[in-house]
């Protein structure tokens, strides 16, 4: 959706906004008649004669003979009630159409933001703070909702009243009408200058709120680490700093608003005082009636106080402009190209790396250097290496979270039919892959819903087979609610090993063409690891498997083992070959009891 301006956001909802504006104009027009009817009623009452009254009501009242004066006043009261009720109806329609337009617009904006965030590339997310994104999609969107629901039509109302009342006021009394405009340019100029000032302050305040939200989100996410290290006092002080900064900026904003409202009150009441004193003088001179003075004071209030609201409206416009700028950083970011719709790659996949060198954006040195190897369909490749050796980086490149240099990675049904990775549409590629991370993400939903993330149509029998292979079936059977057990946020009700096993079951249930296990057995015991590896061996040929690990018990039965060091391939072969030919591997095997 287009979001280059507040006007562009209204596309598709301008008709209900226009209808709301029309209803507002009709309501305002009806309310303009109230002071006029009151003027004639007051003058009739003071004169004790129907002569100053309106012709229409006067002719009706004259039919009541000796009660004509009372009849005129009652008819005037009824007319005022009727006109006010009519204005109320138009105000209701205005509110309804405004709500339809503003809420529909904001709903569309929220959906667009969510969809955009789902499709933005990993490097973009790496540079953003989750708490800040949450604040943009909640607080900033709410700022826009308030502006469109409350302020847009108030601008039209103030302008309509001003344009409608000025001819009416000059028609009734040109000199008093001129005095009524004396301070209006000053009030409007003050509002505009205030808007420019407060926009800068709101920008800083909004950023301070985003920082505070990010700090809170980070603290809640890591609450167990905070408690484990007894860091509550330090985290409290850290959050207090963000909170104090936001308070200071927000207080500054409130102070500016206080200055504006008090100053604008002074200007508006001074303007009313000018009209009152000038009207009193004309009243004493006999050139103005009491009813006309009442009408002028009422009309003046109807014009000057909406005009005074321009400060608030322009302030909200400034906030909305800042909020839209922050949201545009999301909406205008370049999403991942999805490519054309295409069937998933066949199972299992062959893989070839050809001189793969990759450096993360902003990094000083490559994470992978000149990496070359091949993998036949259905083979299992294990990757060993110290932290930072490049193991996880390779898996991220295969998932196209980051883009590898063109032509350095190829996939295909056979080694003879490989296609460069960049030729595979991301959607089709990822639908054929499954990954299990060392710290897997689980949804705060039921256990079954987490299992079905990658295979929503799987049968219950298939669910239990996957759980059996992941050594989790007995644990699930022991749960009171079984598959319906709610896991809590990020699977907090499960242990680290149970979360890993559930993620493995989720991946196996998908029956992927390429299964990626990123140190996925690090939190399970040796017996459970053996069970899972045995299940993978029984499934051999269904998927090509790449697994990373630190323990040789995990990798020693792989078809081939790749040893990485600082992003470079040091050795490649099966367990026996590496024991004979690779000293670093032999040393590692001796340390873990897998070599004499």
N, C-alpha and C positions, 0 to 999 in steps of 0.2 A: 504494500500500500504506500501511497505517496504521503510523505510527512515533512516536506520541505517548508511548510508554513502552517499556521493554525487554520487558514482558509482551506488549504489542500486537505486537511484532515476531515473537513465536513463533507467531502464528496460522497454522494449517495444518501446524504441526510439533509440536504439543503431544502427539500420540499417541506418536511415537517417544521424545520426552523422558520421557513417563510410563513407557513400557516400560523405558527406561534407568534411571529412578529405581527401578522395581520390581526390576530386576536388581541394582542397587546395594544395595538393602535386603536382598535375599537373600544377596548376597556378604558384607555386613557381619554379618548374622545367623550365617552359617556361621563367620566368623572369630571371633565371640564364643565359640564352642564350644571353640576351640583352647586358650585359657588354662584353661578348665574341665577339659578332658581332661588337660592338663598338671598341673593341681592334684592330681587324683586319682592320676596316675602318680607324681608326686613323693612324695606321702604314702604310697603303697603301697611305693615303693622304700625310703623311710626307715624305715617301720614293719616291713618284711620280712613283711608280712601283707596278705592281700587285703581285709581288713575296710574300710579307708578307700576302696576302689575303687567305681566305679559298678556297680550291680547287673547291667546287661546284659553288660559286659565281664567282670565277676567270674564270672558263671555260665558263660561260654564258657571262661574260663581254668581253672576248676575241673576241666574235663574232661581236662586234661593232667597230673593227679595231682601227682607230685613236681616237675614243671616249671611248676606253675601260676603262680608269681610271674613267671618269665621270659616265659611266655605272655601274661600280663596286660600287661607292659611292651611286648611286641612288638605286641599288639593295639592298645594305646593309640597307639603310634607309627604303625601302619597307619591307625587312625582319624583321627589328626591329618593324615596325608598325604592321605587321602581327602577330609576336610572342606576342607583347603586347596585341593586340586584342584578341588573343587566351587565354592569361592569364586572360583578363577581363571576357571572357565568363566563364572560370572555376571559377573565383571569384563570378560571379553571381550565378552559380549553388551552390557554397559553401554557399553563403548567403541564398539562397532559402531553401536548405536542413537543414541548421542550424536553420532557423526560424521555419520550420515545426517541427523539433525535440524539440527545446527549448520552443516554445509557446504551443505545445501539452503537453509537460511534465508539464509546469507550470499550464496549464488549469486543468490537472488531479490532481495536487497537491491542487489547490484551492478547487476543488470539494470534495476531500478527507478531507480537513480541515473543510469545511462547514458541511459535513455529520457527521464527528466525533464530532464536537461541538454540533450538534443537538442530539447526542445520549449519551453524557457524563452526569453522574449523577449530581443531585443538589448539593451534598456536594463538588464535584470538582469545580463547578462554584462558590460556596460560597467562595472558597479560591483564586479565580482569580479576577483580575480587568478587567472590560469590555474594558477600553481604552487600556490596555496592550494586550488583545487578538486581538483587532482591529489592533494594530500596528504590531503584529506578522503576521496576515493574510494579511497585505498590504505591509508594508515596508520590512519585512523579506522575503516575497515571491518575491518582486521586486528585492531584492539583489540576490536571487538565479537566477531569470530570466536574470539579467545582466551577471552573471557569466557564465551561460550555453550558452547564445547567443553571448557573446563577447570574453570570455576568454578561454574556453575549447580548441577551435581549434587554438588559438594563441600559446598555449603551443606546440601543434603538429607542427605548422608552424615554430617556432623558432628551435625546435629540428631537423626538416626535413632540414631546411636551413643549420644548423650547420653540419649535417651529410653529406649533399650533397656537400657543398662548401669546406669542409676540403680536401677531395681527389682532387678536382679540383684545389685548391690553391697550394697544395703540388706538383701536377703534373706540374703546370706552373712555380713555383719558390719555392723550399723547404725552403730556408733560410728566404725569406720574409714571407712565410706562418707561419713559426715558430715564427717570431716576431709578427705576427698578433694575436697570441694566448697569448701573454705575460701577459696581464692584465685581460684576460677573467675569469680565476679562481677567481680573486679578485672581479670582478664585480658580478659574480654569488654568491659568498659567502656573499658579502654585501647584496645582494637581499634577500637571505635566512634568514640572521640574522634580517634584517628589518621586514620580514614577521612575525617572531616570536614575535617581539616587538609590531608591530601594531595590531596583533590579540588581545592582552590583552586590548589595548586602545579602539579598536572598540567594544569589549564586554561592557565596561563601557559606551561608547557613546550610544550604542544601548539601553541599559537599561535606560539611562537618557532620550532618546527620547521616550521610552515607558511610563515613568513616566509623561513626559510633555503631551503626547497624552491622558493619563488617566485623568490628571487634566483638560484638555480642554473638554473632553467628559463629565466629571462630571459637569463642569460648565455650559455647554450648556443644559444638561438634567435638571438642576435645575435653569435655567435662571430666571424663574418667582419668585422663592424664593429669588434669589439674588436681584431682583428689589424690591420685596415686603419689604425686610429688608434694602434696600439701601446699600448693601454690595459690590457695584462695586469697591470701592477703595481697600477693603481688598482682594477681589478675584483677582484684578489686581496685587496686591503685591504678592499674593500666586503663581499665574501663572508666574509672573516675576522671582520668585525664581527658579522654574523648568526650565524656559527658559534660565536663566543665567547659570544654571548647565549644561544644554545641550550645550550651546554655549561654555563654558569653555572646556568641554571634546572634542567637535568637533574642536575647535581651536587647541587644543593639537594634534589632529589627523592631521589637516592640516599642523601644524608646522613640524610634523614628515615627512609628505609627501614632504614638501619643502626641508627638509634636504636631503631626499633620492634623489629627482630629481636633486638638485644642485650637490650633491656628485657624483651621477652616470653620470651626464653630464661631470663633470671634468674627471672622469675615462675614459669614452668613447672617449672624445676628445683627451685625452692624448694618448690613444691607437691608434687613427687615426693619431696623430702627429708622433708617433713612426714609423708607416708604411710609412708615407709621407717622413720623413727624411731618413729612410733606403732606400726607393725607389729612392729618389733623389740621394743618394750616388751611388746606383747601376746604375742609369741612367747616371750619370756622368762617371762612370767606364765603361760604355758600355755593361754591363751585363743585362740590362733591357731596354725594349723599352717604349716609352711614352704610347702606347696603353695598354701594360701590367700593367703599373703603374695605369692608369685609371681603368682598370678592378679590380686590387687589392683594390683600394680605394672604388670602388663601392661594391665589394663583402664584404669588411670589414664592410661597413655601413649596408649591408643587414643582416649581422650576429650580429654585436655588438648592434645595436639599438633594434632588437627584444629581444636579450638577456637582454638588459637594461629593457625591458618591463616586465621581469620576476618579478621585484619588484612590479609593479602595479598588474600583474596577480596573484602573490602570496598574495598580499594584498586583492584583491577581493576574492581569495580562502579562506583567513582567515575570511573575512566578511561572505562568503557563509557558512563556517563551523559553525560560531557562529549562523547565522540565522537558519541553519538546526537544531542545538542543541535546539534552542528555539522552533522551530516547532515540534520537536520530543516530547517535553513535552505535546503537544496536541495529536499528532498522536499515541503515545504509552500509553496514559492514558487508563484505562480500562473502556469501555462504559458500559452502563446498559445492562444486559442480556435481550434480547428480547423474548427468549423462542420460542416455536413452534407456528405456526399459528393456531389459534383456534377461534371459533365463540365467539362473545361477550356474556357476561353473560345474562341470561334471565331477562326480566323486570317484575315487579320491584324486587329489591334485599332484602334479609334478611341479617342482620348484627349481629355479636356477638363480643364483646370485652372480653377477658379472662385474667384478671390480667395484663393489658398492662402497662408496664413501659418503658419509652424511654428517653434517654439522647442524646442531640446533640453532635456530635464529638467536643471534646475540652471543652465542658461545665462542670462546676463544680457540678451541681446538675440536677436531672431529670426534664424534662419538663412535663412528665406525670408519675403518681405513682399509680400502682395497680388499674388501671381503668377497671371496669367490668360492662357491660350492654348489652342488646340485643334489636334488633329492627326488627319488623315484616315487611314483604313486604308491601309497600305502606304507611307505617307510617311516621309521621313527628316528628323528634326529634329536639328540640331547646336546645342550649347550652348557658348558661349564665356564666359570670365570668369576673373578672377584667382583664385588659391587663396583659399578661404574665401567665394567668391561664392555658393555654394549649389548647385553643379552635382551633386556626389555626394549631397547631402542629398535632392534630388528623386528620384534613382534609389532610394535607400533607402526613401523613402516609397512609391514604386511597388511595391516588393517587400514592403511592409508590415513591414519590420524595425522601423519606428516608425509610430505611428498619426497620420495626418493628421487635422485637424479634419473633422468629419462634413460630407459634401457638397462638399468642396473638390476632390476628384479623382473622375473618373468614367471608366469603360471600357465598351466595348461593340463589337459587330460593325459598327455603323454610327453616325454622329453622331446619328441619330434614336433609337437604341436603347441609349443609354448607361445604365449602372447605377453608383451610387456605389461606390467602391472597397471600402468596408467591407461591401458586400453580397456581394462575391465571397469564398467560402471560401479561406483562405490556401493550402491544398493545391492546389486547382484553379487558383488564380491563378498560383502559382509554377511549376506544371507547364507553364504556357503561356508563361513568361518564361525568358529566359536572360541572364546578366550576365557581362561580362568586366571585371575590375577592373584597375587600373593595375599592381598587384602581385598577380597571381592566385595562388590557393592550388592547389597540386598535391599529390596523395597520393604517398606513398613506395612506389608500386606500379609496375606496368609502364605503358608509354606507352599501350598499348591500353586498359587498365583505366581510365586517366584520361580517355581519349576517350569511353568508354562510360558515364561517370557519369550523363549526362542522357539517354542513348539506349541502354540495354543491349541492345536487340534489333536494332540497326542492322547491316546487312550489311557485309562487308569492302569491297565496292565503295563504299558510302556513306562508310565511314571514309576511304578514299583521296580521294574527291571533296572531303570537308571539309578534308583535309590540303592538297590542291592549292589550294583557295580561300584557305587561310590561309598559303600560301607556305611550307609546311613539309614537303611530300612528299619533295623531293629530300634534305633533311636526314635524314629518317627512313629512306629507302632506303640512305643511306650508313652508317647505324649497323649494327654487326655483328649485333645481335639484332633489328633492325627494330622492329616494333610490340611485341615482347616485351622491349624494353630497359627495365631497372629504372631509375627516375628518382632514387631516393634521397629523403631527407626533404625535403618541400616542393619537389621537382623540382630539387634542388641540382646535378645533373649537367648541367642545361641552362643556357644563358645567359639573361639577362633577356628579350631579344627572342624567343628560342625558347619561353620559358615563356608569353609573351603570345600568340604564334602558336598554341601548343597549346591555350591557353584559348579562343582565337577558334574554332579547329576544333571544340572540344568544344561550344561554343555553337551553331555553325552546324549541327552534326550533329543537334542537337535540333529544328531547324526551328521556332523559337519564334514565337508570335504577336506578341510584343514583344521585340525584341533591344536590350539595354542595353549600351553600350560606354563604360566610364568611363575615359577617357584610355587606351584599350586599345592604342593604336599608338605610345605615347610612346617605346618602347624599340626600335623597328624603323627601318631606314634608309628613305630616301625611295623607292627603287625597290620595296622590299618593301611599303611603305605603298600605293604606287600599285597594285600587284598585288592587294592585299586589297580596296582600295576598288573596283577594277574588278569583282572577284568579287561584292562586295555589290551593285554596280549591276546585274549580271546576274541576281542573285536578287531584284531589286526587285519588290515586290508580294507576296512570300512572307511577309515580316514587316514590321511597323512598327518603325522603328529610331530610337532616341534615342542620340546619341553626344556625349560631352563631350571637349574637346581644348583645347590651347593653340596648336596650329599651324593656320594657315589652309589648308595643303595637305590637312589631314584633313577640314575642314568646308566648304570653299568650293563643293563640288558637291552639298551637301545641298539638299533642297527648300526648307527654311527654316532660318535661323540665328537663335538667340536670344542676345542679349548680356546677361549678368547682371552687376550690380555691387552688392555688399553685400546680396545676396538679392533685389534688385529687378530687374524686366525693364526694360532701358534701350532696347532696340531689337529689332525682329523683322522679318525679311524674307529674301529670297534674297541671294546674294553681290552681284549687281549693284545691287540696290535699296539695300543697306546702304552700298555704296561711295558712292552718290549722296547718301544722306540722313543718315548717321550718322558724325559726325566721329571719335569714338573708334575705330570700326571701320575707317574710312579710314586713320587714323594707324597702326593695327596692321597693316593690309594693306601700307602703304608700308614699314613696318619689315621686313616679311617678303618684300618684293619682289613683291606681288600687286596693286599699284596704282602708277600713274605718279606 
